[in-house]
Amino acid sequence: MTPRDDDLPGYNPNARAARARRIPIWRWVLWEVALVLGMLVFYVGLTPIWIGLRGAAWIAEFRSRRRRHG
């Protein structure tokens, strides 16, 4: 025996109707543009900054170890 749909916790009767509607093209375009911009910011902008910070940390650690042992 299965429960009725409206007896389920968190059931939204409008959800099935909303999933059946098509998503407008302009929303797909907006999503793709936002995704491309986000990827550009992350991979082109933030990755080199992160690599530079890691390089600076490695150099500082190397110099610190050299001073301690030297």
CHARMM internal coordinates of N, CA and C (Angstrom, degrees):
IC EDIT
DIST 1 N 1 CA 1.4514
DIST 1 CA 1 C 1.5426
ANGL 1 N 1 CA 1 C 108.92
DIST 1 C 2 N 1.3281
ANGL 1 CA 1 C 2 N 117.34
DIHE 1 N 1 CA 1 C 2 N 125.22
DIST 2 N 2 CA 1.4653
ANGL 1 C 2 N 2 CA 121.03
DIHE 1 CA 1 C 2 N 2 CA -179.87
DIST 2 CA 2 C 1.5221
ANGL 2 N 2 CA 2 C 109.71
DIHE 1 C 2 N 2 CA 2 C -103.15
DIST 2 C 3 N 1.3257
ANGL 2 CA 2 C 3 N 116.60
DIHE 2 N 2 CA 2 C 3 N 146.28
DIST 3 N 3 CA 1.4765
ANGL 2 C 3 N 3 CA 119.01
DIHE 2 CA 2 C 3 N 3 CA 179.32
DIST 3 CA 3 C 1.5224
ANGL 3 N 3 CA 3 C 110.26
DIHE 2 C 3 N 3 CA 3 C -72.86
DIST 3 C 4 N 1.2954
ANGL 3 CA 3 C 4 N 115.16
DIHE 3 N 3 CA 3 C 4 N 155.82
DIST 4 N 4 CA 1.4608
ANGL 3 C 4 N 4 CA 119.63
DIHE 3 CA 3 C 4 N 4 CA 174.95
DIST 4 CA 4 C 1.5204
ANGL 4 N 4 CA 4 C 108.46
DIHE 3 C 4 N 4 CA 4 C -67.65
DIST 4 C 5 N 1.3237
ANGL 4 CA 4 C 5 N 116.13
DIHE 4 N 4 CA 4 C 5 N 154.87
DIST 5 N 5 CA 1.4649
ANGL 4 C 5 N 5 CA 120.37
DIHE 4 CA 4 C 5 N 5 CA -177.83
DIST 5 CA 5 C 1.5221
ANGL 5 N 5 CA 5 C 112.47
DIHE 4 C 5 N 5 CA 5 C -58.54
DIST 5 C 6 N 1.3188
ANGL 5 CA 5 C 6 N 117.10
DIHE 5 N 5 CA 5 C 6 N -40.45
DIST 6 N 6 CA 1.4682
ANGL 5 C 6 N 6 CA 118.73
DIHE 5 CA 5 C 6 N 6 CA -175.79
DIST 6 CA 6 C 1.5215
ANGL 6 N 6 CA 6 C 112.80
DIHE 5 C 6 N 6 CA 6 C -76.35
DIST 6 C 7 N 1.3246
ANGL 6 CA 6 C 7 N 117.81
DIHE 6 N 6 CA 6 C 7 N -5.57
DIST 7 N 7 CA 1.4624
ANGL 6 C 7 N 7 CA 120.82
DIHE 6 CA 6 C 7 N 7 CA 175.19
DIST 7 CA 7 C 1.5305
ANGL 7 N 7 CA 7 C 112.22
DIHE 6 C 7 N 7 CA 7 C -87.73
DIST 7 C 8 N 1.3198
ANGL 7 CA 7 C 8 N 116.85
DIHE 7 N 7 CA 7 C 8 N -11.72
DIST 8 N 8 CA 1.4605
ANGL 7 C 8 N 8 CA 120.38
DIHE 7 CA 7 C 8 N 8 CA -178.24
DIST 8 CA 8 C 1.5259
ANGL 8 N 8 CA 8 C 110.14
DIHE 7 C 8 N 8 CA 8 C -75.49
DIST 8 C 9 N 1.3421
ANGL 8 CA 8 C 9 N 116.75
DIHE 8 N 8 CA 8 C 9 N 141.80
DIST 9 N 9 CA 1.4728
ANGL 8 C 9 N 9 CA 118.68
DIHE 8 CA 8 C 9 N 9 CA 178.25
DIST 9 CA 9 C 1.5302
ANGL 9 N 9 CA 9 C 110.37
DIHE 8 C 9 N 9 CA 9 C -68.17
DIST 9 C 10 N 1.3022
ANGL 9 CA 9 C 10 N 115.85
DIHE 9 N 9 CA 9 C 10 N 137.91
DIST 10 N 10 CA 1.4514
ANGL 9 C 10 N 10 CA 121.29
DIHE 9 CA 9 C 10 N 10 CA 178.93
DIST 10 CA 10 C 1.5187
ANGL 10 N 10 CA 10 C 114.08
DIHE 9 C 10 N 10 CA 10 C 75.55
DIST 10 C 11 N 1.3163
ANGL 10 CA 10 C 11 N 118.22
DIHE 10 N 10 CA 10 C 11 N 12.79
DIST 11 N 11 CA 1.4598
ANGL 10 C 11 N 11 CA 121.08
DIHE 10 CA 10 C 11 N 11 CA -178.75
DIST 11 CA 11 C 1.5172
ANGL 11 N 11 CA 11 C 110.00
DIHE 10 C 11 N 11 CA 11 C -69.85
DIST 11 C 12 N 1.3211
ANGL 11 CA 11 C 12 N 115.71
DIHE 11 N 11 CA 11 C 12 N 133.56
DIST 12 N 12 CA 1.4535
ANGL 11 C 12 N 12 CA 121.49
DIHE 11 CA 11 C 12 N 12 CA 178.06
DIST 12 CA 12 C 1.5264
ANGL 12 N 12 CA 12 C 107.19
DIHE 11 C 12 N 12 CA 12 C -123.39
DIST 12 C 13 N 1.3133
ANGL 12 CA 12 C 13 N 118.45
DIHE 12 N 12 CA 12 C 13 N 111.77
DIST 13 N 13 CA 1.4658
ANGL 12 C 13 N 13 CA 119.65
DIHE 12 CA 12 C 13 N 13 CA -175.95
DIST 13 CA 13 C 1.5301
ANGL 13 N 13 CA 13 C 113.30
DIHE 12 C 13 N 13 CA 13 C -65.02
DIST 13 C 14 N 1.3041
ANGL 13 CA 13 C 14 N 118.64
DIHE 13 N 13 CA 13 C 14 N -22.21
DIST 14 N 14 CA 1.4626
ANGL 13 C 14 N 14 CA 120.88
DIHE 13 CA 13 C 14 N 14 CA 179.65
DIST 14 CA 14 C 1.5227
ANGL 14 N 14 CA 14 C 113.01
DIHE 13 C 14 N 14 CA 14 C -84.47
DIST 14 C 15 N 1.3207
ANGL 14 CA 14 C 15 N 117.63
DIHE 14 N 14 CA 14 C 15 N -10.16
DIST 15 N 15 CA 1.4605
ANGL 14 C 15 N 15 CA 120.44
DIHE 14 CA 14 C 15 N 15 CA -175.84
DIST 15 CA 15 C 1.5244
ANGL 15 N 15 CA 15 C 111.69
DIHE 14 C 15 N 15 CA 15 C -65.60
DIST 15 C 16 N 1.3170
ANGL 15 CA 15 C 16 N 117.11
DIHE 15 N 15 CA 15 C 16 N -42.05
DIST 16 N 16 CA 1.4709
ANGL 15 C 16 N 16 CA 119.74
DIHE 15 CA 15 C 16 N 16 CA -179.26
DIST 16 CA 16 C 1.5260
ANGL 16 N 16 CA 16 C 110.29
DIHE 15 C 16 N 16 CA 16 C -63.25
DIST 16 C 17 N 1.3306
ANGL 16 CA 16 C 17 N 117.19
DIHE 16 N 16 CA 16 C 17 N -41.57
DIST 17 N 17 CA 1.4625
ANGL 16 C 17 N 17 CA 120.93
DIHE 16 CA 16 C 17 N 17 CA 179.09
DIST 17 CA 17 C 1.5377
ANGL 17 N 17 CA 17 C 110.27
DIHE 16 C 17 N 17 CA 17 C -66.38
DIST 17 C 18 N 1.3300
ANGL 17 CA 17 C 18 N 117.37
DIHE 17 N 17 CA 17 C 18 N -36.95
DIST 18 N 18 CA 1.4647
ANGL 17 C 18 N 18 CA 120.49
DIHE 17 CA 17 C 18 N 18 CA -179.92
DIST 18 CA 18 C 1.5246
ANGL 18 N 18 CA 18 C 110.84
DIHE 17 C 18 N 18 CA 18 C -68.09
DIST 18 C 19 N 1.3297
ANGL 18 CA 18 C 19 N 117.36
DIHE 18 N 18 CA 18 C 19 N -37.25
DIST 19 N 19 CA 1.4625
ANGL 18 C 19 N 19 CA 119.77
DIHE 18 CA 18 C 19 N 19 CA 178.83
DIST 19 CA 19 C 1.5210
ANGL 19 N 19 CA 19 C 112.03
DIHE 18 C 19 N 19 CA 19 C -69.84
DIST 19 C 20 N 1.3192
ANGL 19 CA 19 C 20 N 117.67
DIHE 19 N 19 CA 19 C 20 N -24.30
DIST 20 N 20 CA 1.4605
ANGL 19 C 20 N 20 CA 121.36
DIHE 19 CA 19 C 20 N 20 CA -178.48
DIST 20 CA 20 C 1.5363
ANGL 20 N 20 CA 20 C 111.89
DIHE 19 C 20 N 20 CA 20 C -77.62
DIST 20 C 21 N 1.3346
ANGL 20 CA 20 C 21 N 117.21
DIHE 20 N 20 CA 20 C 21 N -23.25
DIST 21 N 21 CA 1.4679
ANGL 20 C 21 N 21 CA 120.15
DIHE 20 CA 20 C 21 N 21 CA -179.72
DIST 21 CA 21 C 1.5212
ANGL 21 N 21 CA 21 C 110.42
DIHE 20 C 21 N 21 CA 21 C -74.52
DIST 21 C 22 N 1.3209
ANGL 21 CA 21 C 22 N 115.32
DIHE 21 N 21 CA 21 C 22 N 148.38
DIST 22 N 22 CA 1.4642
ANGL 21 C 22 N 22 CA 120.83
DIHE 21 CA 21 C 22 N 22 CA 176.99
DIST 22 CA 22 C 1.5254
ANGL 22 N 22 CA 22 C 109.88
DIHE 21 C 22 N 22 CA 22 C -79.26
DIST 22 C 23 N 1.3215
ANGL 22 CA 22 C 23 N 116.36
DIHE 22 N 22 CA 22 C 23 N 148.83
DIST 23 N 23 CA 1.4583
ANGL 22 C 23 N 23 CA 121.91
DIHE 22 CA 22 C 23 N 23 CA 178.21
DIST 23 CA 23 C 1.5284
ANGL 23 N 23 CA 23 C 107.77
DIHE 22 C 23 N 23 CA 23 C -86.98
DIST 23 C 24 N 1.3321
ANGL 23 CA 23 C 24 N 117.82
DIHE 23 N 23 CA 23 C 24 N 128.87
DIST 24 N 24 CA 1.4658
ANGL 23 C 24 N 24 CA 120.00
DIHE 23 CA 23 C 24 N 24 CA -178.64
DIST 24 CA 24 C 1.5344
ANGL 24 N 24 CA 24 C 111.41
DIHE 23 C 24 N 24 CA 24 C -61.38
DIST 24 C 25 N 1.3290
ANGL 24 CA 24 C 25 N 114.43
DIHE 24 N 24 CA 24 C 25 N 148.90
DIST 25 N 25 CA 1.4676
ANGL 24 C 25 N 25 CA 121.29
DIHE 24 CA 24 C 25 N 25 CA -178.44
DIST 25 CA 25 C 1.5298
ANGL 25 N 25 CA 25 C 111.37
DIHE 24 C 25 N 25 CA 25 C -58.82
DIST 25 C 26 N 1.3175
ANGL 25 CA 25 C 26 N 117.83
DIHE 25 N 25 CA 25 C 26 N -38.43
DIST 26 N 26 CA 1.4634
ANGL 25 C 26 N 26 CA 119.62
DIHE 25 CA 25 C 26 N 26 CA -176.35
DIST 26 CA 26 C 1.5241
ANGL 26 N 26 CA 26 C 111.13
DIHE 25 C 26 N 26 CA 26 C -63.42
DIST 26 C 27 N 1.3325
ANGL 26 CA 26 C 27 N 117.82
DIHE 26 N 26 CA 26 C 27 N -29.42
DIST 27 N 27 CA 1.4708
ANGL 26 C 27 N 27 CA 119.70
DIHE 26 CA 26 C 27 N 27 CA 177.22
DIST 27 CA 27 C 1.5235
ANGL 27 N 27 CA 27 C 111.06
DIHE 26 C 27 N 27 CA 27 C -72.21
DIST 27 C 28 N 1.3415
ANGL 27 CA 27 C 28 N 116.62
DIHE 27 N 27 CA 27 C 28 N -37.34
DIST 28 N 28 CA 1.4653
ANGL 27 C 28 N 28 CA 119.71
DIHE 27 CA 27 C 28 N 28 CA 176.06
DIST 28 CA 28 C 1.5213
ANGL 28 N 28 CA 28 C 110.02
DIHE 27 C 28 N 28 CA 28 C -63.59
DIST 28 C 29 N 1.3240
ANGL 28 CA 28 C 29 N 116.85
DIHE 28 N 28 CA 28 C 29 N -43.23
DIST 29 N 29 CA 1.4685
ANGL 28 C 29 N 29 CA 121.02
DIHE 28 CA 28 C 29 N 29 CA 179.51
DIST 29 CA 29 C 1.5214
ANGL 29 N 29 CA 29 C 110.24
DIHE 28 C 29 N 29 CA 29 C -63.25
DIST 29 C 30 N 1.3208
ANGL 29 CA 29 C 30 N 116.71
DIHE 29 N 29 CA 29 C 30 N -44.91
DIST 30 N 30 CA 1.4599
ANGL 29 C 30 N 30 CA 120.89
DIHE 29 CA 29 C 30 N 30 CA 178.66
DIST 30 CA 30 C 1.5256
ANGL 30 N 30 CA 30 C 110.68
DIHE 29 C 30 N 30 CA 30 C -60.68
DIST 30 C 31 N 1.3215
ANGL 30 CA 30 C 31 N 117.65
DIHE 30 N 30 CA 30 C 31 N -42.62
DIST 31 N 31 CA 1.4573
ANGL 30 C 31 N 31 CA 121.92
DIHE 30 CA 30 C 31 N 31 CA 179.21
DIST 31 CA 31 C 1.5353
ANGL 31 N 31 CA 31 C 110.73
DIHE 30 C 31 N 31 CA 31 C -63.21
DIST 31 C 32 N 1.3194
ANGL 31 CA 31 C 32 N 117.35
DIHE 31 N 31 CA 31 C 32 N -45.51
DIST 32 N 32 CA 1.4588
ANGL 31 C 32 N 32 CA 120.80
DIHE 31 CA 31 C 32 N 32 CA -178.90
DIST 32 CA 32 C 1.5311
ANGL 32 N 32 CA 32 C 111.04
DIHE 31 C 32 N 32 CA 32 C -64.61
DIST 32 C 33 N 1.3284
ANGL 32 CA 32 C 33 N 117.40
DIHE 32 N 32 CA 32 C 33 N -41.44
DIST 33 N 33 CA 1.4653
ANGL 32 C 33 N 33 CA 120.57
DIHE 32 CA 32 C 33 N 33 CA 178.27
DIST 33 CA 33 C 1.5258
ANGL 33 N 33 CA 33 C 110.30
DIHE 32 C 33 N 33 CA 33 C -63.61
DIST 33 C 34 N 1.3162
ANGL 33 CA 33 C 34 N 117.31
DIHE 33 N 33 CA 33 C 34 N -44.21
DIST 34 N 34 CA 1.4687
ANGL 33 C 34 N 34 CA 120.66
DIHE 33 CA 33 C 34 N 34 CA 178.53
DIST 34 CA 34 C 1.5262
ANGL 34 N 34 CA 34 C 110.95
DIHE 33 C 34 N 34 CA 34 C -63.31
DIST 34 C 35 N 1.3164
ANGL 34 CA 34 C 35 N 116.94
DIHE 34 N 34 CA 34 C 35 N -39.19
DIST 35 N 35 CA 1.4577
ANGL 34 C 35 N 35 CA 120.86
DIHE 34 CA 34 C 35 N 35 CA 178.84
DIST 35 CA 35 C 1.5281
ANGL 35 N 35 CA 35 C 111.15
DIHE 34 C 35 N 35 CA 35 C -64.81
DIST 35 C 36 N 1.3219
ANGL 35 CA 35 C 36 N 117.01
DIHE 35 N 35 CA 35 C 36 N -44.99
DIST 36 N 36 CA 1.4695
ANGL 35 C 36 N 36 CA 120.49
DIHE 35 CA 35 C 36 N 36 CA 179.35
DIST 36 CA 36 C 1.5297
ANGL 36 N 36 CA 36 C 110.45
DIHE 35 C 36 N 36 CA 36 C -64.06
DIST 36 C 37 N 1.3250
ANGL 36 CA 36 C 37 N 117.53
DIHE 36 N 36 CA 36 C 37 N -43.95
DIST 37 N 37 CA 1.4622
ANGL 36 C 37 N 37 CA 120.00
DIHE 36 CA 36 C 37 N 37 CA 178.82
DIST 37 CA 37 C 1.5229
ANGL 37 N 37 CA 37 C 111.82
DIHE 36 C 37 N 37 CA 37 C -62.99
DIST 37 C 38 N 1.3196
ANGL 37 CA 37 C 38 N 116.21
DIHE 37 N 37 CA 37 C 38 N -41.33
DIST 38 N 38 CA 1.4618
ANGL 37 C 38 N 38 CA 119.70
DIHE 37 CA 37 C 38 N 38 CA 177.89
DIST 38 CA 38 C 1.5154
ANGL 38 N 38 CA 38 C 112.33
DIHE 37 C 38 N 38 CA 38 C -63.19
DIST 38 C 39 N 1.3273
ANGL 38 CA 38 C 39 N 116.57
DIHE 38 N 38 CA 38 C 39 N -41.73
DIST 39 N 39 CA 1.4663
ANGL 38 C 39 N 39 CA 120.10
DIHE 38 CA 38 C 39 N 39 CA 178.46
DIST 39 CA 39 C 1.5269
ANGL 39 N 39 CA 39 C 111.08
DIHE 38 C 39 N 39 CA 39 C -65.97
DIST 39 C 40 N 1.3242
ANGL 39 CA 39 C 40 N 117.07
DIHE 39 N 39 CA 39 C 40 N -39.28
DIST 40 N 40 CA 1.4612
ANGL 39 C 40 N 40 CA 119.94
DIHE 39 CA 39 C 40 N 40 CA 177.31
DIST 40 CA 40 C 1.5279
ANGL 40 N 40 CA 40 C 111.61
DIHE 39 C 40 N 40 CA 40 C -63.13
DIST 40 C 41 N 1.3172
ANGL 40 CA 40 C 41 N 116.10
DIHE 40 N 40 CA 40 C 41 N -44.67
DIST 41 N 41 CA 1.4700
ANGL 40 C 41 N 41 CA 119.48
DIHE 40 CA 40 C 41 N 41 CA 179.24
DIST 41 CA 41 C 1.5233
ANGL 41 N 41 CA 41 C 109.88
DIHE 40 C 41 N 41 CA 41 C -61.46
DIST 41 C 42 N 1.3347
ANGL 41 CA 41 C 42 N 116.66
DIHE 41 N 41 CA 41 C 42 N -44.73
DIST 42 N 42 CA 1.4602
ANGL 41 C 42 N 42 CA 119.28
DIHE 41 CA 41 C 42 N 42 CA -177.11
DIST 42 CA 42 C 1.5170
ANGL 42 N 42 CA 42 C 111.93
DIHE 41 C 42 N 42 CA 42 C -69.59
DIST 42 C 43 N 1.3185
ANGL 42 CA 42 C 43 N 117.22
DIHE 42 N 42 CA 42 C 43 N -54.02
DIST 43 N 43 CA 1.4643
ANGL 42 C 43 N 43 CA 120.09
DIHE 42 CA 42 C 43 N 43 CA -172.55
DIST 43 CA 43 C 1.5170
ANGL 43 N 43 CA 43 C 113.63
DIHE 42 C 43 N 43 CA 43 C -78.78
DIST 43 C 44 N 1.3221
ANGL 43 CA 43 C 44 N 117.86
DIHE 43 N 43 CA 43 C 44 N -36.45
DIST 44 N 44 CA 1.4644
ANGL 43 C 44 N 44 CA 120.17
DIHE 43 CA 43 C 44 N 44 CA -176.95
DIST 44 CA 44 C 1.5198
ANGL 44 N 44 CA 44 C 110.97
DIHE 43 C 44 N 44 CA 44 C -90.22
DIST 44 C 45 N 1.3122
ANGL 44 CA 44 C 45 N 117.46
DIHE 44 N 44 CA 44 C 45 N -33.06
DIST 45 N 45 CA 1.4604
ANGL 44 C 45 N 45 CA 120.09
DIHE 44 CA 44 C 45 N 45 CA -176.51
DIST 45 CA 45 C 1.5076
ANGL 45 N 45 CA 45 C 114.65
DIHE 44 C 45 N 45 CA 45 C -96.06
DIST 45 C 46 N 1.3183
ANGL 45 CA 45 C 46 N 117.05
DIHE 45 N 45 CA 45 C 46 N -52.96
DIST 46 N 46 CA 1.4610
ANGL 45 C 46 N 46 CA 119.55
DIHE 45 CA 45 C 46 N 46 CA -171.26
DIST 46 CA 46 C 1.5211
ANGL 46 N 46 CA 46 C 114.05
DIHE 45 C 46 N 46 CA 46 C -83.09
DIST 46 C 47 N 1.3176
ANGL 46 CA 46 C 47 N 118.24
DIHE 46 N 46 CA 46 C 47 N -30.89
DIST 47 N 47 CA 1.4653
ANGL 46 C 47 N 47 CA 119.68
DIHE 46 CA 46 C 47 N 47 CA -178.94
DIST 47 CA 47 C 1.5259
ANGL 47 N 47 CA 47 C 112.09
DIHE 46 C 47 N 47 CA 47 C -63.61
DIST 47 C 48 N 1.3307
ANGL 47 CA 47 C 48 N 119.97
DIHE 47 N 47 CA 47 C 48 N -47.21
DIST 48 N 48 CA 1.4718
ANGL 47 C 48 N 48 CA 118.04
DIHE 47 CA 47 C 48 N 48 CA 177.11
DIST 48 CA 48 C 1.5312
ANGL 48 N 48 CA 48 C 112.87
DIHE 47 C 48 N 48 CA 48 C -61.53
DIST 48 C 49 N 1.3244
ANGL 48 CA 48 C 49 N 117.26
DIHE 48 N 48 CA 48 C 49 N -34.88
DIST 49 N 49 CA 1.4655
ANGL 48 C 49 N 49 CA 119.86
DIHE 48 CA 48 C 49 N 49 CA 177.10
DIST 49 CA 49 C 1.5247
ANGL 49 N 49 CA 49 C 109.77
DIHE 48 C 49 N 49 CA 49 C -64.00
DIST 49 C 50 N 1.3261
ANGL 49 CA 49 C 50 N 116.71
DIHE 49 N 49 CA 49 C 50 N -44.57
DIST 50 N 50 CA 1.4646
ANGL 49 C 50 N 50 CA 120.77
DIHE 49 CA 49 C 50 N 50 CA 179.39
DIST 50 CA 50 C 1.5274
ANGL 50 N 50 CA 50 C 111.02
DIHE 49 C 50 N 50 CA 50 C -62.89
DIST 50 C 51 N 1.3255
ANGL 50 CA 50 C 51 N 117.15
DIHE 50 N 50 CA 50 C 51 N -44.07
DIST 51 N 51 CA 1.4719
ANGL 50 C 51 N 51 CA 120.77
DIHE 50 CA 50 C 51 N 51 CA 179.46
DIST 51 CA 51 C 1.5338
ANGL 51 N 51 CA 51 C 109.58
DIHE 50 C 51 N 51 CA 51 C -63.07
DIST 51 C 52 N 1.3261
ANGL 51 CA 51 C 52 N 117.66
DIHE 51 N 51 CA 51 C 52 N -40.24
DIST 52 N 52 CA 1.4564
ANGL 51 C 52 N 52 CA 120.62
DIHE 51 CA 51 C 52 N 52 CA 177.76
DIST 52 CA 52 C 1.5253
ANGL 52 N 52 CA 52 C 112.26
DIHE 51 C 52 N 52 CA 52 C -63.55
DIST 52 C 53 N 1.3204
ANGL 52 CA 52 C 53 N 117.22
DIHE 52 N 52 CA 52 C 53 N -41.84
DIST 53 N 53 CA 1.4681
ANGL 52 C 53 N 53 CA 120.23
DIHE 52 CA 52 C 53 N 53 CA 177.80
DIST 53 CA 53 C 1.5208
ANGL 53 N 53 CA 53 C 111.28
DIHE 52 C 53 N 53 CA 53 C -65.28
DIST 53 C 54 N 1.3216
ANGL 53 CA 53 C 54 N 117.13
DIHE 53 N 53 CA 53 C 54 N -40.78
DIST 54 N 54 CA 1.4749
ANGL 53 C 54 N 54 CA 120.47
DIHE 53 CA 53 C 54 N 54 CA 177.99
DIST 54 CA 54 C 1.5240
ANGL 54 N 54 CA 54 C 109.92
DIHE 53 C 54 N 54 CA 54 C -64.26
DIST 54 C 55 N 1.3309
ANGL 54 CA 54 C 55 N 116.83
DIHE 54 N 54 CA 54 C 55 N -42.27
DIST 55 N 55 CA 1.4633
ANGL 54 C 55 N 55 CA 119.94
DIHE 54 CA 54 C 55 N 55 CA 177.77
DIST 55 CA 55 C 1.5179
ANGL 55 N 55 CA 55 C 111.93
DIHE 54 C 55 N 55 CA 55 C -60.85
DIST 55 C 56 N 1.3258
ANGL 55 CA 55 C 56 N 116.47
DIHE 55 N 55 CA 55 C 56 N -42.92
DIST 56 N 56 CA 1.4629
ANGL 55 C 56 N 56 CA 120.27
DIHE 55 CA 55 C 56 N 56 CA 178.55
DIST 56 CA 56 C 1.5262
ANGL 56 N 56 CA 56 C 111.02
DIHE 55 C 56 N 56 CA 56 C -63.75
DIST 56 C 57 N 1.3151
ANGL 56 CA 56 C 57 N 117.23
DIHE 56 N 56 CA 56 C 57 N -39.03
DIST 57 N 57 CA 1.4682
ANGL 56 C 57 N 57 CA 120.91
DIHE 56 CA 56 C 57 N 57 CA 178.44
DIST 57 CA 57 C 1.5263
ANGL 57 N 57 CA 57 C 110.83
DIHE 56 C 57 N 57 CA 57 C -66.22
DIST 57 C 58 N 1.3272
ANGL 57 CA 57 C 58 N 117.41
DIHE 57 N 57 CA 57 C 58 N -40.63
DIST 58 N 58 CA 1.4637
ANGL 57 C 58 N 58 CA 120.22
DIHE 57 CA 57 C 58 N 58 CA 178.96
DIST 58 CA 58 C 1.5247
ANGL 58 N 58 CA 58 C 111.07
DIHE 57 C 58 N 58 CA 58 C -65.22
DIST 58 C 59 N 1.3229
ANGL 58 CA 58 C 59 N 116.21
DIHE 58 N 58 CA 58 C 59 N -41.26
DIST 59 N 59 CA 1.4632
ANGL 58 C 59 N 59 CA 119.95
DIHE 58 CA 58 C 59 N 59 CA 178.81
DIST 59 CA 59 C 1.5292
ANGL 59 N 59 CA 59 C 110.15
DIHE 58 C 59 N 59 CA 59 C -64.45
DIST 59 C 60 N 1.3346
ANGL 59 CA 59 C 60 N 117.17
DIHE 59 N 59 CA 59 C 60 N -43.09
DIST 60 N 60 CA 1.4680
ANGL 59 C 60 N 60 CA 120.47
DIHE 59 CA 59 C 60 N 60 CA 179.47
DIST 60 CA 60 C 1.5300
ANGL 60 N 60 CA 60 C 110.28
DIHE 59 C 60 N 60 CA 60 C -63.58
DIST 60 C 61 N 1.3153
ANGL 60 CA 60 C 61 N 117.43
DIHE 60 N 60 CA 60 C 61 N -40.46
DIST 61 N 61 CA 1.4580
ANGL 60 C 61 N 61 CA 120.05
DIHE 60 CA 60 C 61 N 61 CA 178.88
DIST 61 CA 61 C 1.5255
ANGL 61 N 61 CA 61 C 111.07
DIHE 60 C 61 N 61 CA 61 C -66.38
DIST 61 C 62 N 1.3194
ANGL 61 CA 61 C 62 N 116.99
DIHE 61 N 61 CA 61 C 62 N -41.28
DIST 62 N 62 CA 1.4613
ANGL 61 C 62 N 62 CA 121.33
DIHE 61 CA 61 C 62 N 62 CA 178.39
DIST 62 CA 62 C 1.5282
ANGL 62 N 62 CA 62 C 110.86
DIHE 61 C 62 N 62 CA 62 C -61.49
DIST 62 C 63 N 1.3254
ANGL 62 CA 62 C 63 N 117.42
DIHE 62 N 62 CA 62 C 63 N -45.28
DIST 63 N 63 CA 1.4670
ANGL 62 C 63 N 63 CA 121.24
DIHE 62 CA 62 C 63 N 63 CA 179.23
DIST 63 CA 63 C 1.5192
ANGL 63 N 63 CA 63 C 111.31
DIHE 62 C 63 N 63 CA 63 C -64.69
DIST 63 C 64 N 1.3484
ANGL 63 CA 63 C 64 N 116.38
DIHE 63 N 63 CA 63 C 64 N -39.00
DIST 64 N 64 CA 1.4636
ANGL 63 C 64 N 64 CA 120.25
DIHE 63 CA 63 C 64 N 64 CA 179.28
DIST 64 CA 64 C 1.5202
ANGL 64 N 64 CA 64 C 111.02
DIHE 63 C 64 N 64 CA 64 C -64.61
DIST 64 C 65 N 1.3175
ANGL 64 CA 64 C 65 N 117.72
DIHE 64 N 64 CA 64 C 65 N -41.98
DIST 65 N 65 CA 1.4701
ANGL 64 C 65 N 65 CA 120.41
DIHE 64 CA 64 C 65 N 65 CA 179.29
DIST 65 CA 65 C 1.5310
ANGL 65 N 65 CA 65 C 110.58
DIHE 64 C 65 N 65 CA 65 C -68.01
DIST 65 C 66 N 1.3269
ANGL 65 CA 65 C 66 N 116.49
DIHE 65 N 65 CA 65 C 66 N -37.01
DIST 66 N 66 CA 1.4566
ANGL 65 C 66 N 66 CA 119.89
DIHE 65 CA 65 C 66 N 66 CA -179.80
DIST 66 CA 66 C 1.5327
ANGL 66 N 66 CA 66 C 110.74
DIHE 65 C 66 N 66 CA 66 C -66.13
DIST 66 C 67 N 1.3317
ANGL 66 CA 66 C 67 N 117.71
DIHE 66 N 66 CA 66 C 67 N -37.44
DIST 67 N 67 CA 1.4728
ANGL 66 C 67 N 67 CA 121.67
DIHE 66 CA 66 C 67 N 67 CA 178.15
DIST 67 CA 67 C 1.5229
ANGL 67 N 67 CA 67 C 110.80
DIHE 66 C 67 N 67 CA 67 C -67.41
DIST 67 C 68 N 1.3325
ANGL 67 CA 67 C 68 N 117.44
DIHE 67 N 67 CA 67 C 68 N -40.82
DIST 68 N 68 CA 1.4512
ANGL 67 C 68 N 68 CA 121.00
DIHE 67 CA 67 C 68 N 68 CA -178.55
DIST 68 CA 68 C 1.5245
ANGL 68 N 68 CA 68 C 112.02
DIHE 67 C 68 N 68 CA 68 C -64.54
DIST 68 C 69 N 1.3239
ANGL 68 CA 68 C 69 N 116.42
DIHE 68 N 68 CA 68 C 69 N -41.03
DIST 69 N 69 CA 1.4593
ANGL 68 C 69 N 69 CA 120.44
DIHE 68 CA 68 C 69 N 69 CA -175.83
DIST 69 CA 69 C 1.5206
ANGL 69 N 69 CA 69 C 112.60
DIHE 68 C 69 N 69 CA 69 C -90.63
DIST 69 C 70 N 1.2920
ANGL 69 CA 69 C 70 N 117.52
DIHE 69 N 69 CA 69 C 70 N -11.88
DIST 70 N 70 CA 1.4586
ANGL 69 C 70 N 70 CA 119.94
DIHE 69 CA 69 C 70 N 70 CA -174.88
DIST 70 CA 70 C 1.4743
ANGL 70 N 70 CA 70 C 112.09
DIHE 69 C 70 N 70 CA 70 C -94.73
END
COOR INIT
IC SEED 1 N 1 CA 1 C
IC BUILD
